[in-house]
């Protein structure tokens, strides 16, 4: 009877043949201790890198407060009023009484901004002159505000203002 000694990180095989036809094989010994060490090092590395990674945030640059008002060309402005149920009330210009108020959803906002940019390009020569004025309503959500900022980034609107609520 052959005794095989086994430890935690070791595999031993004892395949000895007693027949005359096949020669006896040598004992194979594989030490798995370095593999266990490597496994623990990898686990430690992945735990530390996932918990220490910083959350990505959107940068919002706000101007300093001042008493002077920024002049806006009425034909370059588009005002967005974020309302409840993921809808947007919008009108061209900065005065709600001067323009026709329309409604859209966040799925249509990109085309509304694009149409306004085409009109501004026809009048002022560059679509980059478009100015968006955003009024987050009392019943709108933070998600709606972030979606509006995303559409501003996607449409490459260079000038936009976030105002206090009109509702």
N, C-alpha and C positions, 0 to 999 in steps of 0.2 A: 504494500500500500504506500502510495506516494502522498506526502503531505504538501499542500500548496499554501504558502504564507501570503496573505493579502493585506495590504494597507489601504488607507482611504483613497489615495491618488495613484493607484498602481494596478495594472492588469497583468496577470501572469497566466500563461498558458502552458500546460504540461501535456504535450501530445507525444507520448512515448509509445512506440509500437513494439510489440514483442515478437512480431512475426519475422521470419528470416527473409521474407520477400522484400520488405521495405526497411530502409535503414531508420534508425532512431533520429528524431528531430531534436534540435536544440531548443532550450527553453527561451521563449520570447518574453522580454520584460520591457514594458512601456511605462515610463514615469510621467504621470500627468500633473505633477505639482506645478510646473511652470504654466501649464494651461489654466489651472485653477486661479493662479495669481493674475494672469492676464485677464481672465473673466472678471475678477473683482475690480481690477484697475479700470476696465472698460465701463463697468456698471457705475463706479464712482465718478468717472469722467462725464458720462451722460447725465447723471443726476445733478452734478454741479453746473454743467452748462445750461441745462434747461431751467433751473431755478434762478440762475443769476442773469438770464437774458432780460434786457430792458423791453418794456412795452413800447410799441411805436405809437406816436401821437401825431395829430395834425397840427401844423404850425399855423397860428392865427396872429398876424401882425396888426396891432391896433395903434392908431395914431394917438398922439397926446391930445388931451382935452384942450380946446381953445374956444374963445368966444366968437371968432370970425367964422362965417359960414363959407362952405365951398360952393362956388357957382357951378351949376350943372346946366348943360344945354338941354332944353326940353325935348328936342327931336332925337337926342342920343340916349335918353333915359328909359328904362323899363323898370317898373315897380312891381315887386312880388309881395303879396300878403299871404303868409302861410296860415292856413285855417285848419279846422278839424277834419277828421276822416281822410287824411293824406291828400287834401285838395289845396289848390293854390288859386287865389284871386289875383289877377294881374291886369295892369293897364299901362299904356305907353305914356311917358312923361313922368313928372314927379308929383303932379296934383291930381288927385282922384276925381275931382269934379270936372276937370278939363277933358279927360279921356273916357273912352268906352271901357267899362269893366267887363272882363271875360274870365272864364274859369278853365282850369286845366288840372291834370294830375301830374305826378312826378314822372310818369312814363312819357308824357307829352312835353315836359318842360324843356328838354333838349331842342326839340323842333321850334318851340316858341322863342327861345334865346337865339337860335340860328336864324330865324326869320327877322328878328330885330337887328341882328348883326348885318344881314344883307341890306336892310333899309338904311342903316347908319352908313354903310359903305357907299351906298348910292348917293347919299346926301353930303357926307363929310369926307369921303374919299378913302376911309380906312375903317375896317370893322373893329379895330382895336380901340376906337373912340367910344364904344358902347359902355354905358354906365348902368349897373344894376343896383337897385335899392331894395333891400330885404327887410321886411317887417315881420318878425316871428310873432304870431298871434298868441294870445293867452291859452288857446285851446290846441295849439300845435305842439308837437313833441320834439324832443331833442334830435331824434332820428330824422325828422323832416328837415330840420335846420342843417344837419350834416349832409343829407341828400342834396339840398339846394347848393351847399358849398361844393359838393362833388361835381355837380353840373356846371358850376362856374369854372372849376379847374378843367373839366373836359372840354368846354367850349372856349377856353383860353380868354376869358373875360379879365381884362387887366384892372378895371376900375369897378369896385363895388363897395357899398355901404351897408352896414347892419344898423338899423335904427330901432328905437324903442317902439313898442306896439301901438298901433292906431286904434285897436278895438276897444 
